[in-house]
Amino acid sequence: MSHYDRVALIGLGLIASSMAHAIRANGLANEIVGHARSAETRAIAKDIRLVDRVFETAAEAVAGADLVVLCVPVGAMEAIAREIAPHLAPGATVTDVGSVKQAVVEAVAPHLPDHVQFIPGHPLAGTEHSGPRSGFATLFVNRWWLVTPLESNDPAAVTRLKEFLTGLGANVDEMEVTRHDLVLAVVSHTPHLIAYTMVGVADHLRRVTQDEVIKYSASGFRDFTRIAASDPTMWRDVFLTNKEATLDILGRFTEELFMLQRAIRMGDGDMLFDYFTKTRAIRRGIIEAGQDTAAPDFGRTPPATPTKK
């Protein structure tokens, strides 16, 4: 299990706060420090003792750290990289948790000094909540954390980071940068865009139907709203920085949708049954892989306590 002396978390939202809890729970660092742009966030982090020290600037936070984790929206990465570059310790590792990798590499790598290792990464874990109070130590347990090393990376530094992430409870895998962005466009980015769109359509209908859409929401729409509750700043940046892959997958989605429209219009029940059977098998595969549960409500709500007779 890898161990860093001082870990600096830049940005103190869900991912960073969960990392702080997991690092402390698993003894993965001697000291955890942090920075957030918002004074309110810094005050909360101090109040709940999320990290050992909270700094007003990112430059102060990274001084002396041997692991720096950039937990800010993709659109803020370049400015942070410029700010921290002169203050990074020789031999330090810098990584990130951005949902897009090519854009992050282009924004960060050119500004960092040669004496540090920039190893991009992305945890495939999260909830619809945000902020320093939202984190918990088990967020990464049995969830994938993709590392996308660069050709210039020292293999020993990559191995050390991967062992550290494993110590957080994550399943760690390596992936090439552009491949990551295509895969994430399929499994995360496009589904989120579709969820935002469906909720937007429902909101329009709600105004017409006097709130019935909200009042009678069944599990399907309820789950759309859960996905669409995610941080709007993060998702704005994701779609602007992973434009090509997302548009490619959206095009494929539109073609599938037209195919289903035709089947419904023509009354082609066999086609619909075969299609739904195939897609249900994918859902079962996700459960078998341990990435979700088949429990009622996907295990997201506790069962009712039986009434004593």
C-alpha positions as CSV (number, residue, x, y, z in Angstrom):
1,M,0.0,0.0,0.0
2,S,1.4,3.3,-1.1
3,H,1.9,6.1,1.4
4,Y,2.5,9.8,0.7
5,D,3.8,12.2,3.3
6,R,1.6,15.2,2.4
7,V,-1.4,15.1,0.1
8,A,-2.8,18.4,-1.2
9,L,-6.4,18.4,-2.4
10,I,-7.2,21.4,-4.6
11,G,-10.9,21.8,-4.5
12,L,-13.0,20.4,-1.6
13,G,-16.1,19.0,-3.2
14,L,-17.5,15.4,-3.1
15,I,-14.5,13.7,-4.6
16,A,-11.9,15.5,-2.6
17,S,-13.8,15.2,0.7
18,S,-14.3,11.5,0.1
19,M,-10.6,11.2,-0.6
20,A,-9.8,13.0,2.6
21,H,-12.0,10.6,4.6
22,A,-10.6,7.5,2.8
23,I,-7.0,8.6,3.2
24,R,-7.4,9.1,6.9
25,A,-9.4,5.9,7.4
26,N,-6.7,3.9,5.6
27,G,-3.6,5.7,6.9
28,L,-2.4,6.7,3.4
29,A,-0.8,10.0,4.3
30,N,0.9,11.7,7.3
31,E,-0.9,15.0,6.5
32,I,-3.8,16.1,4.3
33,V,-4.1,19.7,3.3
34,G,-6.6,21.5,1.1
35,H,-7.7,24.6,-0.8
36,A,-11.0,25.8,-2.1
37,R,-11.7,29.0,-4.0
38,S,-14.8,29.7,-1.9
39,A,-14.3,31.2,1.6
40,E,-17.5,29.5,2.7
41,T,-16.2,26.1,1.6
42,R,-12.9,26.7,3.4
43,A,-14.7,27.6,6.5
44,I,-16.8,24.5,6.4
45,A,-13.8,22.3,5.8
46,K,-12.1,23.8,8.9
47,D,-15.3,23.5,11.0
48,I,-15.7,19.8,10.2
49,R,-11.9,19.1,10.3
50,L,-12.0,17.7,6.8
51,V,-8.3,18.2,6.4
52,D,-5.4,19.0,8.7
53,R,-4.9,22.5,7.2
54,V,-6.9,24.7,4.8
55,F,-5.1,27.3,2.7
56,E,-6.5,30.4,1.0
57,T,-4.5,29.8,-2.2
58,A,-3.7,26.7,-4.2
59,A,0.0,27.8,-4.3
60,E,0.2,27.7,-0.5
61,A,-1.5,24.3,-0.4
62,V,0.8,22.5,-2.8
63,A,4.1,23.7,-1.1
64,G,5.9,20.6,0.2
65,A,3.2,18.1,-1.0
66,D,4.4,15.0,-2.6
67,L,0.9,14.3,-4.0
68,V,-1.3,17.0,-5.5
69,V,-4.8,16.1,-6.6
70,L,-6.7,18.6,-8.8
71,C,-10.4,18.3,-7.9
72,V,-11.7,21.4,-9.7
73,P,-13.9,21.6,-12.8
74,V,-12.1,21.0,-16.0
75,G,-12.6,24.6,-17.1
76,A,-10.6,25.7,-14.0
77,M,-7.7,23.3,-14.5
78,E,-5.4,25.6,-16.6
79,A,-5.6,28.5,-14.2
80,I,-4.8,26.2,-11.3
81,A,-1.9,24.6,-13.1
82,R,-0.4,28.1,-13.8
83,E,-0.8,29.1,-10.2
84,I,0.7,26.0,-8.6
85,A,3.6,25.3,-11.0
86,P,6.3,27.5,-9.4
87,H,5.4,26.0,-5.9
88,L,5.5,22.3,-6.6
89,A,8.1,20.2,-4.8
90,P,10.7,18.4,-7.0
91,G,9.6,14.8,-7.5
92,A,5.9,15.5,-6.6
93,T,3.1,13.7,-8.4
94,V,0.2,15.8,-9.7
95,T,-3.0,14.0,-10.7
96,D,-6.6,15.0,-11.3
97,V,-10.1,13.7,-11.1
98,G,-11.6,15.2,-14.2
99,S,-14.2,13.4,-16.3
100,V,-12.4,14.4,-19.5
101,K,-8.7,13.6,-20.1
102,Q,-7.5,15.0,-23.4
103,A,-8.6,18.5,-22.5
104,V,-7.1,18.2,-19.0
105,V,-3.7,17.1,-20.4
106,E,-3.7,20.0,-22.9
107,A,-4.7,22.5,-20.1
108,V,-2.3,21.2,-17.4
109,A,0.7,19.5,-18.8
110,P,2.3,22.4,-20.6
111,H,2.4,24.6,-17.5
112,L,4.0,22.1,-15.0
113,P,7.7,21.9,-14.5
114,D,9.8,18.9,-15.6
115,H,10.7,18.0,-12.1
116,V,7.1,16.8,-11.3
117,Q,5.1,13.8,-12.6
118,F,1.7,14.7,-14.1
119,I,-0.4,11.5,-14.2
120,P,-4.0,12.1,-15.2
121,G,-6.8,10.1,-13.6
122,H,-10.5,9.8,-13.2
123,P,-12.6,8.0,-10.5
124,L,-15.8,6.5,-11.9
125,A,-17.6,7.2,-8.6
126,G,-19.9,9.9,-7.3
127,T,-23.3,10.9,-6.2
128,E,-25.6,13.8,-7.1
129,H,-24.4,15.7,-4.0
130,S,-21.5,18.2,-3.8
131,G,-19.6,20.2,-1.3
132,P,-17.2,19.4,1.6
133,R,-19.9,17.8,3.7
134,S,-20.9,15.3,1.0
135,G,-17.9,13.0,1.1
136,F,-17.6,9.6,2.7
137,A,-14.8,7.2,3.1
138,T,-16.3,4.3,1.1
139,L,-17.2,6.2,-2.0
140,F,-14.4,4.5,-4.1
141,V,-14.8,1.0,-2.7
142,N,-15.2,-1.4,-5.7
143,R,-15.5,1.5,-8.1
144,W,-13.1,1.9,-11.0
145,W,-10.4,4.6,-11.0
146,L,-8.9,5.1,-14.5
147,V,-5.3,6.3,-14.8
148,T,-4.2,7.6,-18.1
149,P,-0.4,7.8,-17.9
150,L,1.6,10.0,-20.3
151,E,4.6,8.7,-22.3
152,S,6.9,10.9,-20.2
153,N,5.7,9.4,-16.8
154,D,8.1,7.6,-14.6
155,P,6.8,4.0,-14.3
156,A,7.6,4.0,-10.6
157,A,5.5,7.1,-10.0
158,V,2.6,5.6,-11.9
159,T,2.9,2.4,-9.8
160,R,3.0,4.3,-6.6
161,L,-0.1,6.3,-7.5
162,K,-2.0,3.2,-8.5
163,E,-1.2,1.5,-5.2
164,F,-2.4,4.6,-3.4
165,L,-5.7,4.6,-5.3
166,T,-6.1,0.9,-4.6
167,G,-5.6,1.8,-0.9
168,L,-8.7,4.1,-1.2
169,G,-10.7,1.0,-2.1
170,A,-10.8,1.5,-5.9
171,N,-10.3,-0.9,-8.7
172,V,-7.5,0.7,-10.7
173,D,-7.0,0.3,-14.5
174,E,-4.9,2.1,-17.1
175,M,-6.4,3.6,-20.3
176,E,-5.1,5.7,-23.2
177,V,-6.3,9.3,-23.0
178,T,-8.4,9.5,-26.2
179,R,-9.8,6.0,-25.5
180,H,-10.9,7.2,-22.1
181,D,-12.9,10.1,-23.5
182,L,-14.7,7.9,-26.0
183,V,-15.6,5.3,-23.4
184,L,-16.8,7.9,-20.9
185,A,-18.9,9.6,-23.6
186,V,-20.8,6.2,-23.8
187,V,-21.1,5.3,-20.1
188,S,-21.4,8.7,-18.5
189,H,-21.4,11.9,-20.6
190,T,-24.2,11.1,-23.1
191,P,-26.5,9.5,-20.4
192,H,-26.2,12.6,-18.4
193,L,-27.1,14.8,-21.3
194,I,-30.1,12.6,-22.1
195,A,-31.2,12.9,-18.5
196,Y,-30.9,16.7,-18.5
197,T,-32.9,16.7,-21.7
198,M,-35.7,14.4,-20.4
199,V,-36.0,16.5,-17.2
200,G,-36.2,19.6,-19.3
201,V,-39.0,18.1,-21.5
202,A,-40.9,17.0,-18.3
203,D,-40.5,20.5,-16.9
204,H,-42.1,22.0,-20.0
205,L,-45.0,19.5,-19.7
206,R,-45.4,20.2,-16.0
207,R,-46.4,23.7,-16.8
208,V,-49.0,22.4,-19.2
209,T,-50.3,19.6,-17.0
210,Q,-50.5,21.6,-13.7
211,D,-47.7,19.6,-12.0
212,E,-49.0,16.1,-12.7
213,V,-45.6,15.1,-14.2
214,I,-43.9,15.8,-10.9
215,K,-46.7,14.5,-8.7
216,Y,-47.0,11.2,-10.4
217,S,-43.3,10.6,-11.2
218,A,-42.5,6.9,-11.3
219,S,-39.1,5.3,-10.8
220,G,-38.0,6.0,-14.4
221,F,-38.4,9.8,-14.3
222,R,-37.2,9.8,-10.7
223,D,-33.9,8.3,-11.7
224,F,-33.5,10.8,-14.5
225,T,-33.9,13.6,-12.0
226,R,-31.3,12.0,-9.8
227,I,-28.7,12.0,-12.6
228,A,-29.7,15.5,-13.7
229,A,-29.1,16.9,-10.2
230,S,-25.3,16.7,-10.7
231,D,-23.1,19.8,-10.5
232,P,-24.0,22.0,-13.5
233,T,-20.5,23.7,-13.7
234,M,-18.8,20.3,-14.0
235,W,-21.1,19.0,-16.7
236,R,-21.0,22.3,-18.7
237,D,-17.2,21.9,-18.8
238,V,-17.4,18.2,-19.7
239,F,-19.6,18.7,-22.7
240,L,-17.5,21.7,-24.0
241,T,-14.2,19.8,-23.6
242,N,-15.3,16.3,-24.8
243,K,-17.3,17.7,-27.7
244,E,-16.3,15.3,-30.5
245,A,-16.8,12.0,-28.6
246,T,-20.1,13.2,-27.1
247,L,-21.5,14.3,-30.5
248,D,-20.4,11.0,-32.0
249,I,-22.3,9.0,-29.4
250,L,-25.3,11.3,-29.6
251,G,-25.5,10.7,-33.3
252,R,-25.5,6.9,-32.7
253,F,-28.2,7.4,-30.0
254,T,-30.3,9.4,-32.4
255,E,-30.1,6.6,-35.0
256,E,-31.2,4.0,-32.4
257,L,-34.0,6.2,-31.3
258,F,-35.3,6.6,-34.9
259,M,-35.1,2.8,-35.3
260,L,-37.3,2.4,-32.2
261,Q,-39.7,5.0,-33.3
262,R,-40.2,3.1,-36.6
263,A,-40.7,-0.2,-34.7
264,I,-43.4,1.4,-32.5
265,R,-45.1,3.1,-35.4
266,M,-45.1,-0.1,-37.5
267,G,-46.2,-2.3,-34.5
268,D,-43.1,-4.4,-34.8
269,G,-43.4,-6.1,-31.4
270,D,-40.8,-8.8,-32.2
271,M,-38.1,-6.1,-32.9
272,L,-39.0,-4.3,-29.6
273,F,-38.9,-7.5,-27.6
274,D,-35.5,-8.6,-29.0
275,Y,-34.1,-5.1,-28.5
276,F,-35.3,-4.8,-24.8
277,T,-34.1,-8.4,-24.1
278,K,-30.6,-7.5,-25.4
279,T,-30.4,-4.3,-23.4
280,R,-31.7,-6.0,-20.2
281,A,-28.8,-8.4,-20.5
282,I,-26.4,-5.4,-20.3
283,R,-28.1,-4.3,-17.1
284,R,-27.6,-7.8,-15.6
285,G,-24.0,-7.6,-16.6
286,I,-23.5,-4.4,-14.6
287,I,-25.0,-6.0,-11.5
288,E,-22.8,-9.2,-12.0
289,A,-19.8,-6.9,-12.2
290,G,-20.6,-5.5,-8.8
291,Q,-21.2,-2.0,-10.1
292,D,-24.8,-1.8,-8.9
293,T,-27.4,-3.9,-7.0
294,A,-30.6,-5.6,-8.0
295,A,-32.2,-4.6,-4.7
296,P,-35.5,-2.7,-4.8
297,D,-35.0,0.9,-5.8
298,F,-31.4,-0.2,-6.7
299,G,-30.7,-0.2,-2.9
300,R,-30.9,3.6,-2.8
301,T,-33.7,3.6,-0.3
302,P,-33.8,1.5,2.9
303,P,-36.6,-1.0,3.2
304,A,-39.5,-0.1,5.5
305,T,-39.3,-1.3,9.0
306,P,-41.9,-4.1,9.5
307,T,-44.8,-3.1,11.7
308,K,-45.1,-5.1,14.9
309,K,-48.3,-6.9,15.4
